[in-house]
Amino acid sequence: MGKTELRDRLYRAIPYIVGLIVGTIVIFAILMFVARHSGGKAQDQFSIICERMMHEGGRGGER
């Protein structure tokens, strides 16, 4: 493999590497936005039920 062949492969790989990095940053930013604006509240019914059961279990079952 010559220097020009390695350079050509590198130039073809750069857009994929940059795209992967940018995609990762965008996904991270979206997740941070959702986490910040959800207020730490459970979003789906399963999580709400589990959270309620854990809370009741921590009180020793007294009502």
Secondary structure, DSSP 8 states (H G I E B T S, - for coil): --HHHHHHHHHHHHHHHHHHHHHHHHHHHHHHHHHHHSTT---SHHHHHHHHHHHHHHTTT--
